[in-house]
């Protein structure tokens, strides 16, 4: 059985590897985990001894087959709990991440399987991210079209976000933006890369920071 800290590291390495596509350096992992490099090095060695990652000094670390499977199961639990909190307990999508961070460490496989069945085998969490099944298989989705890349008069519906912080979700809630919300780009400004959009009949200005964190599917 792994400690919560070990599980968090596996999840972080998986997340970074999906973005980087290569071995993860201890410095990058240190930044992701908000801890000092020496602590990361100690944990990496521990996970390597357990055959959950492969690690070479100065080259970085990668998940082994077993490590990747365990990381995906942690992610599966996290995203299923998020669905449960939103769909069954009426939490806002800005509230569920931190709670799911705690619930994802429950070890019962039977509970996770029953939770998935109870929820109707959802494919995506409330933020648009795919949920792995019990075998670690999940539906790949293309979220490459960020709002900032949409041409003027282009329109699309929200399919996901890059930022999982509660602050960002609170910002989106302020403008009643959720999965499926239609957004049309009205104007783009070169001087600061901000954009003017139309949402629910209202014109709203977004900074480039916000526009680069919202993924949409073109309509």
Backbone as numpy.savetxt, mean C-alpha at the origin, in Angstrom:
# Nx Ny Nz CAx CAy CAz Cx Cy Cz
7.58 -19.27 15.07 6.73 -18.08 15.07 7.62 -16.83 15.07
7.26 -15.88 14.25 8.04 -14.66 14.15 7.52 -13.59 15.10
8.41 -12.69 15.50 7.99 -11.55 16.31 7.32 -10.53 15.40
6.60 -9.60 16.00 5.95 -8.54 15.21 6.99 -7.73 14.45
8.12 -7.49 15.08 9.18 -6.72 14.43 9.71 -7.46 13.20
9.89 -8.75 13.32 10.38 -9.55 12.18 9.36 -9.53 11.04
8.09 -9.65 11.39 7.05 -9.60 10.36 7.03 -8.24 9.67
7.21 -7.19 10.44 7.22 -5.85 9.85 8.38 -5.68 8.88
9.51 -6.26 9.20 10.67 -6.17 8.31 10.41 -6.95 7.02
9.82 -8.11 7.11 9.52 -8.89 5.91 8.58 -8.11 4.99
7.57 -7.50 5.59 6.61 -6.71 4.81 7.29 -5.51 4.17
8.18 -4.87 4.91 8.89 -3.70 4.38 9.82 -4.08 3.23
10.51 -5.19 3.36 11.42 -5.65 2.30 10.62 -5.98 1.05
9.47 -6.62 1.24 8.63 -6.94 0.09 8.16 -5.66 -0.60
7.69 -4.70 0.18 7.20 -3.44 -0.37 8.29 -2.72 -1.16
9.48 -2.66 -0.61 10.60 -1.98 -1.27 11.04 -2.72 -2.52
11.03 -4.05 -2.46 11.45 -4.84 -3.62 10.48 -4.69 -4.78
9.19 -4.50 -4.47 8.21 -4.27 -5.52 8.47 -2.95 -6.24
9.00 -1.98 -5.50 9.30 -0.68 -6.10 10.66 -0.66 -6.79
11.65 -1.31 -6.14 13.02 -1.24 -6.64 13.35 -2.31 -7.67
12.75 -3.51 -7.49 13.06 -4.61 -8.40 14.46 -5.13 -8.25
15.07 -4.91 -7.11 16.45 -5.36 -6.89 16.68 -5.53 -5.39
17.90 -5.97 -5.03 18.23 -6.17 -3.62 18.09 -4.84 -2.87
17.63 -4.94 -1.62 17.35 -3.75 -0.82 18.52 -3.48 0.12
19.05 -2.27 0.06 20.17 -1.90 0.91 19.70 -1.68 2.34
20.63 -1.83 3.28 20.28 -1.60 4.69 19.93 -0.14 4.94
20.55 0.76 4.20 20.22 2.19 4.37 18.79 2.48 3.94
18.38 1.88 2.82 17.01 2.08 2.34 16.01 1.47 3.30
16.34 0.31 3.82 15.47 -0.36 4.79 15.42 0.42 6.10
16.54 1.00 6.46 16.60 1.83 7.66 15.67 3.02 7.54
15.66 3.64 6.36 14.77 4.78 6.12 13.31 4.36 6.15
13.02 3.20 5.56 11.66 2.68 5.53 11.15 2.37 6.94
12.01 1.81 7.78 11.61 1.39 9.11 11.81 2.49 10.16
12.39 3.61 9.75 12.64 4.73 10.66 13.46 4.30 11.87
14.54 3.59 11.59 15.43 3.13 12.66 16.87 3.21 12.18
17.80 3.06 13.08 19.21 3.23 12.73 19.74 2.01 11.96
20.71 2.23 11.06 21.24 1.15 10.22 21.77 -0.04 11.00
22.37 0.21 12.16 22.92 -0.91 12.94 21.83 -1.87 13.40
20.65 -1.32 13.75 19.52 -2.17 14.15 19.00 -2.97 12.96
18.99 -2.33 11.79 18.55 -3.02 10.57 19.49 -4.17 10.25
20.79 -3.92 10.38 21.79 -4.96 10.10 21.59 -6.16 11.01
21.31 -5.91 12.28 21.08 -7.01 13.23 19.85 -7.81 12.83
18.77 -7.13 12.44 17.56 -7.83 12.05 17.75 -8.59 10.75
18.44 -8.00 9.82 18.69 -8.66 8.53 19.47 -9.96 8.75
20.44 -9.92 9.62 21.21 -11.14 9.92 20.31 -12.20 10.57
19.42 -11.75 11.44 18.51 -12.68 12.12 17.57 -13.34 11.10
17.02 -12.55 10.19 16.12 -13.10 9.17 16.85 -13.98 8.19
18.11 -13.65 7.94 18.94 -14.48 7.06 19.21 -15.83 7.70
19.47 -15.84 9.01 19.70 -17.10 9.73 18.46 -17.99 9.69
17.28 -17.37 9.61 16.03 -18.12 9.55 15.64 -18.48 8.11
16.53 -18.18 7.17 16.33 -18.51 5.74 15.12 -17.78 5.14
14.80 -16.61 5.68 13.67 -15.84 5.16 14.12 -14.78 4.16
15.40 -14.41 4.25 15.98 -13.50 3.26 17.38 -14.00 2.91
17.85 -13.59 1.76 19.25 -13.81 1.41 19.95 -12.46 1.50
21.10 -12.44 2.14 21.77 -11.18 2.40 23.26 -11.29 2.11
23.76 -10.32 1.37 25.19 -10.22 1.09 25.64 -8.82 1.47
26.68 -8.76 2.25 27.19 -7.48 2.73 27.53 -6.57 1.56
27.11 -5.33 1.68 27.31 -4.29 0.66 26.47 -4.48 -0.60
25.70 -5.57 -0.67 24.86 -5.81 -1.85 23.38 -5.73 -1.53
23.05 -5.91 -0.27 21.65 -5.81 0.12 21.00 -7.15 0.39
19.67 -7.13 0.55 18.94 -8.35 0.90 17.74 -8.54 -0.02
17.34 -9.80 -0.15 16.17 -10.17 -0.93 15.41 -11.25 -0.19
14.11 -11.28 -0.35 13.30 -12.32 0.27 13.56 -13.66 -0.41
13.62 -14.71 0.40 13.64 -16.05 -0.17 12.21 -16.43 -0.55
12.03 -17.59 -1.16 10.68 -18.03 -1.52 9.79 -18.12 -0.28
10.36 -18.68 0.79 9.61 -18.81 2.04 9.33 -17.43 2.64
10.33 -16.55 2.60 10.16 -15.21 3.14 9.10 -14.41 2.40
9.09 -14.55 1.08 8.10 -13.83 0.28 6.69 -14.35 0.58
6.58 -15.67 0.74 5.27 -16.25 1.05 4.75 -15.73 2.38
5.65 -15.62 3.37 5.23 -15.13 4.68 4.86 -13.65 4.61
5.62 -12.87 3.84 5.32 -11.44 3.69 3.94 -11.24 3.07
3.63 -12.04 2.06 2.34 -11.92 1.38 1.18 -12.28 2.31
1.41 -13.23 3.21 0.35 -13.60 4.14 0.10 -12.50 5.16
1.16 -11.79 5.55 1.00 -10.66 6.46 0.21 -9.55 5.77
0.58 -9.30 4.51 -0.13 -8.29 3.72 -1.59 -8.69 3.52
-1.81 -9.98 3.28 -3.18 -10.49 3.11 -4.02 -10.19 4.34
-3.49 -10.49 5.52 -4.23 -10.24 6.75 -4.50 -8.75 6.94
-3.48 -7.95 6.68 -3.64 -6.50 6.84 -4.77 -5.97 5.98
-4.78 -6.35 4.73 -5.77 -5.80 3.79 -7.17 -6.37 4.03
-7.25 -7.62 4.47 -8.56 -8.18 4.81 -9.15 -7.45 6.02
-8.31 -7.17 7.02 -8.80 -6.45 8.19 -9.25 -5.05 7.82
-8.55 -4.42 6.87 -8.98 -3.10 6.43 -10.37 -3.16 5.80
-10.60 -4.18 4.98 -11.92 -4.35 4.37 -12.98 -4.55 5.46
-12.67 -5.38 6.42 -13.61 -5.66 7.51 -13.96 -4.38 8.27
-12.94 -3.59 8.60 -13.15 -2.38 9.38 -14.01 -1.36 8.62
-13.79 -1.27 7.32 -14.54 -0.31 6.52 -15.95 -0.81 6.21
-16.03 -2.06 5.75 -17.32 -2.59 5.28 -18.26 -3.01 6.41
-17.69 -3.54 7.49 -18.53 -4.09 8.55 -18.63 -3.22 9.80
-17.61 -2.42 10.05 -17.62 -1.60 11.26 -17.69 -0.10 10.94
-17.80 0.21 9.65 -18.02 1.60 9.21 -16.90 2.57 9.59
-15.67 2.06 9.65 -14.54 2.95 9.82 -14.28 3.69 8.51
-13.70 4.89 8.59 -13.29 5.60 7.39 -11.99 5.02 6.86
-11.74 5.18 5.54 -10.52 4.59 4.99 -9.27 5.29 5.50
-9.44 6.44 6.15 -8.31 7.13 6.76 -8.00 6.60 8.16
-8.86 5.75 8.70 -8.70 5.28 10.07 -8.16 3.86 10.20
-8.21 3.10 9.12 -8.03 1.65 9.26 -6.59 1.16 9.23
-5.69 1.92 8.64 -4.33 1.41 8.44 -3.64 1.07 9.76
-3.67 2.00 10.70 -2.97 1.77 11.96 -3.59 0.62 12.76
-4.91 0.48 12.70 -5.57 -0.63 13.40 -5.19 -1.96 12.74
-5.20 -1.97 11.41 -4.83 -3.19 10.68 -3.37 -3.57 10.93
-2.52 -2.57 11.20 -1.12 -2.84 11.53 -1.03 -3.71 12.78
-1.97 -3.56 13.68 -1.99 -4.36 14.90 -2.62 -5.74 14.64
-3.72 -5.74 13.90 -4.45 -6.99 13.67 -3.72 -7.96 12.74
-2.84 -7.44 11.90 -2.14 -8.31 10.93 -1.22 -9.31 11.60
-0.92 -9.12 12.87 0.01 -10.02 13.56 -0.70 -11.18 14.26
-2.03 -11.24 14.17 -2.75 -12.39 14.71 -2.34 -13.63 13.92
-1.97 -14.69 14.61 -1.35 -15.83 13.96 -2.33 -16.87 13.40
-3.58 -16.84 13.80 -4.53 -17.88 13.42 -4.84 -17.88 11.91
-4.40 -18.92 11.23 -4.70 -19.07 9.81 -6.19 -19.32 9.60
-6.77 -20.09 10.53 -8.21 -20.39 10.44 -9.03 -19.11 10.51
-8.65 -18.21 11.41 -9.37 -16.93 11.53 -9.26 -16.13 10.24
-8.06 -16.08 9.67 -7.86 -15.31 8.44 -8.69 -15.89 7.30
-8.71 -17.23 7.18 -9.48 -17.87 6.12 -10.97 -17.61 6.30
-11.45 -17.69 7.52 -12.87 -17.44 7.78 -13.22 -15.97 7.55
-12.29 -15.07 7.89 -12.51 -13.65 7.65 -12.64 -13.38 6.16
-11.77 -13.99 5.37 -11.83 -13.82 3.92 -13.15 -14.33 3.36
-13.59 -15.49 3.84 -14.86 -16.05 3.38 -16.03 -15.17 3.80
-16.00 -14.69 5.04 -17.07 -13.85 5.57 -17.22 -12.57 4.75
-16.10 -12.05 4.27 -16.11 -10.81 3.49 -16.43 -11.04 2.02
-16.60 -12.32 1.63 -16.93 -12.62 0.24 -15.73 -12.65 -0.69
-14.57 -13.01 -0.13 -13.33 -13.12 -0.92 -13.04 -11.84 -1.72
-12.88 -10.72 -1.01 -12.61 -9.45 -1.70 -11.27 -9.49 -2.43
-11.20 -8.82 -3.56 -9.96 -8.80 -4.36 -9.10 -7.57 -4.05
-9.74 -6.52 -3.51 -9.01 -5.29 -3.25 -9.37 -4.72 -1.89
-8.41 -4.03 -1.28 -8.68 -3.39 0.01 -9.32 -2.01 -0.23
-9.68 -1.29 0.83 -10.37 0.00 0.65 -9.54 1.07 -0.05
-8.25 0.83 -0.21 -7.38 1.81 -0.86 -7.05 1.42 -2.30
-7.65 0.32 -2.76 -7.43 -0.10 -4.14 -6.28 -1.07 -4.34
-5.66 -1.52 -3.26 -4.55 -2.47 -3.38 -5.06 -3.91 -3.41
-4.47 -4.77 -4.24 -4.94 -6.16 -4.37 -4.67 -6.98 -3.11
-5.56 -7.90 -2.81 -5.42 -8.76 -1.63 -4.95 -10.16 -2.06
-3.80 -10.61 -1.58 -3.34 -11.97 -1.92 -4.30 -13.01 -1.34
-4.47 -14.14 -2.06 -5.27 -15.23 -1.49 -4.37 -16.07 -0.58
-4.90 -17.19 -0.08 -4.15 -18.01 0.86 -2.87 -18.59 0.26
-2.79 -18.63 -1.08 -1.60 -19.14 -1.76 -0.65 -18.02 -2.18
-0.98 -16.80 -1.79 -0.12 -15.68 -2.14 -0.35 -15.14 -3.53
-1.42 -15.57 -4.18 -1.74 -15.12 -5.54 -2.68 -13.94 -5.46
-2.41 -12.91 -6.24 -3.30 -11.76 -6.24 -3.35 -11.16 -7.64
-4.40 -10.39 -7.85 -4.63 -9.80 -9.16 -3.73 -8.59 -9.36
-2.93 -8.64 -10.40 -2.06 -7.51 -10.71 -2.91 -6.40 -11.33
-2.72 -5.20 -10.84 -3.44 -4.07 -11.42 -2.45 -3.01 -11.87
-2.81 -2.30 -12.88 -1.96 -1.26 -13.41 -2.41 0.09 -12.86
-1.61 0.62 -11.94 -1.94 1.92 -11.35 -0.95 2.98 -11.83
-0.42 2.80 -13.03 0.65 3.67 -13.50 0.15 5.04 -13.93
-1.14 5.18 -14.20 -1.67 6.46 -14.65 -1.99 7.33 -13.44
-1.06 8.22 -13.13 -1.31 9.13 -12.01 -2.09 10.34 -12.53
-2.79 11.00 -11.64 -3.65 12.11 -12.02 -2.86 13.21 -12.74
-1.63 13.41 -12.32 -0.82 14.48 -12.92 -0.49 14.21 -14.38
-0.59 12.94 -14.83 -0.27 12.59 -16.22 -1.47 12.69 -17.16
-2.64 12.91 -16.60 -3.85 12.98 -17.42 -3.87 14.30 -18.21
-4.21 14.21 -19.47 -4.25 15.41 -20.31 -5.45 16.28 -19.97
-5.39 17.54 -20.38 -6.50 18.46 -20.15 -7.76 17.92 -20.82
-8.86 17.96 -20.08 -10.17 17.41 -20.47 -10.25 15.90 -20.34
-9.13 15.27 -19.95 -9.15 13.83 -19.70 -9.90 13.53 -18.42
-10.53 12.37 -18.37 -11.37 12.00 -17.22 -11.07 10.57 -16.81
-11.16 10.30 -15.52 -10.95 8.95 -15.03 -11.57 8.75 -13.66
-11.59 7.50 -13.19 -12.11 7.20 -11.85 -10.96 6.73 -10.97
-11.02 7.08 -9.71 -9.96 6.76 -8.76 -9.92 5.25 -8.52
-8.72 4.67 -8.67 -8.55 3.22 -8.44 -7.56 2.94 -7.32
-6.88 3.96 -6.81 -5.93 3.73 -5.74 -5.16 4.99 -5.41
-4.37 4.90 -4.34 -3.55 6.04 -3.92 -2.16 5.53 -3.55
-1.21 6.43 -3.62 0.18 6.08 -3.29 0.46 6.27 -1.81
-0.16 7.27 -1.21 0.09 7.64 0.19 -0.95 6.97 1.09
-0.47 6.17 2.05 -1.39 5.47 2.94 -1.55 6.13 4.29
-1.06 7.35 4.43 -1.15 8.03 5.73 -2.57 8.51 6.01
-2.90 8.58 7.29 -4.24 9.03 7.68 -4.46 10.48 7.27
-3.38 11.27 7.30 -3.49 12.67 6.92 -3.92 12.85 5.47
-3.36 12.00 4.59 -3.71 12.10 3.18 -5.15 11.67 2.94
-5.58 10.61 3.63 -6.96 10.16 3.49 -7.94 11.19 4.04
-7.55 11.87 5.09 -8.41 12.92 5.62 -8.54 14.05 4.60
-7.43 14.33 3.91 -7.46 15.35 2.86 -8.43 14.93 1.75
-8.35 13.67 1.33 -9.24 13.18 0.28 -10.70 13.20 0.74
-10.93 12.83 1.99 -12.29 12.84 2.52 -12.89 14.25 2.50
-12.04 15.23 2.71 -12.51 16.62 2.71 -13.16 16.98 1.37
-12.65 16.39 0.30 -13.19 16.67 -1.03 -14.07 15.52 -1.54
-14.43 14.61 -0.62 -15.33 13.49 -0.93 -14.76 12.63 -2.05
-13.47 12.34 -1.96 -12.79 11.52 -2.96 -12.58 10.12 -2.39
-13.06 9.12 -3.11 -12.87 7.73 -2.71 -12.69 6.88 -3.96
-12.59 5.58 -3.77 -12.48 4.69 -4.92 -13.71 4.85 -5.80
-13.48 5.01 -7.09 -14.59 5.16 -8.03 -14.99 6.60 -8.30
-14.47 7.55 -7.52 -14.79 8.96 -7.75 -14.27 9.40 -9.12
-15.11 10.06 -9.89 -14.70 10.54 -11.21 -14.02 11.91 -11.09
-12.89 12.04 -11.77 -12.14 13.30 -11.77 -11.82 13.69 -13.21
-12.08 14.93 -13.54 -11.73 15.44 -14.87 -10.72 16.57 -14.72
-9.67 16.51 -15.52 -8.65 17.56 -15.49 -9.12 18.73 -16.35
-9.19 19.91 -15.75 -9.67 21.11 -16.44 -8.50 21.95 -16.96
-7.47 22.08 -16.14 -6.35 22.93 -16.53 -5.08 22.47 -15.80
-3.91 22.68 -16.42 -2.63 22.34 -15.81 -1.73 23.57 -15.87
-1.01 23.81 -14.76 -0.19 25.01 -14.66 1.30 24.65 -14.63
2.03 25.14 -15.61 3.44 24.78 -15.75 4.31 25.35 -14.64
3.95 26.51 -14.11 4.86 27.17 -13.17 5.03 26.41 -11.86
4.00 25.70 -11.41 4.14 24.92 -10.17 3.61 23.49 -10.32
3.23 23.11 -11.55 2.75 21.76 -11.87 1.46 21.40 -11.15
0.76 22.41 -10.63 -0.53 22.14 -10.02 -1.58 21.93 -11.11
-2.73 21.39 -10.74 -3.78 21.16 -11.73 -5.13 21.59 -11.18
-6.03 21.94 -12.07 -7.40 22.26 -11.71 -8.27 21.12 -12.19
-9.07 20.55 -11.28 -9.89 19.39 -11.63 -11.36 19.66 -11.31
-12.21 18.83 -11.91 -13.64 18.90 -11.66 -14.07 17.61 -10.97
-14.63 17.75 -9.77 -15.08 16.60 -8.99 -16.47 16.90 -8.45
-17.43 16.05 -8.77 -18.81 16.23 -8.30 -19.34 17.63 -8.61
-18.98 18.13 -9.79 -19.48 19.43 -10.22 -18.74 20.62 -9.63
-17.68 20.36 -8.85 -16.92 21.45 -8.22 -15.50 21.49 -8.77
-15.00 22.70 -9.02 -13.62 22.87 -9.45 -12.71 22.96 -8.23
-11.65 22.14 -8.25 -10.72 22.07 -7.11 -9.29 22.12 -7.64
-8.43 22.85 -6.96 -7.02 22.93 -7.34 -6.21 21.97 -6.49
-5.38 21.14 -7.15 -4.51 20.20 -6.46 -3.05 20.55 -6.74
-2.22 20.44 -5.72 -0.78 20.61 -5.91 -0.22 19.41 -6.65
1.00 19.54 -7.15 1.63 18.42 -7.85 1.84 17.24 -6.90
2.06 17.53 -5.63 2.25 16.46 -4.63 1.02 15.57 -4.56
-0.15 16.20 -4.48 -1.40 15.46 -4.42 -1.67 14.74 -5.73
-1.48 15.44 -6.84 -1.78 14.88 -8.17 -0.92 13.67 -8.49
0.25 13.58 -7.87 1.14 12.44 -8.12 0.86 11.26 -7.20
-0.11 11.40 -6.31 -0.42 10.32 -5.36 -1.77 9.67 -5.62
-2.49 10.14 -6.62 -3.81 9.58 -6.93 -3.74 8.84 -8.26
-4.10 7.57 -8.25 -4.10 6.75 -9.47 -5.53 6.66 -10.02
-5.64 6.82 -11.33 -6.97 6.73 -11.91 -6.96 5.83 -13.15
-8.14 5.32 -13.44 -8.36 4.56 -14.67 -9.13 5.45 -15.62
-8.59 5.66 -16.80 -9.21 6.57 -17.74 -10.58 6.07 -18.19
-11.49 7.00 -18.38 -12.85 6.67 -18.85 -13.01 7.08 -20.30
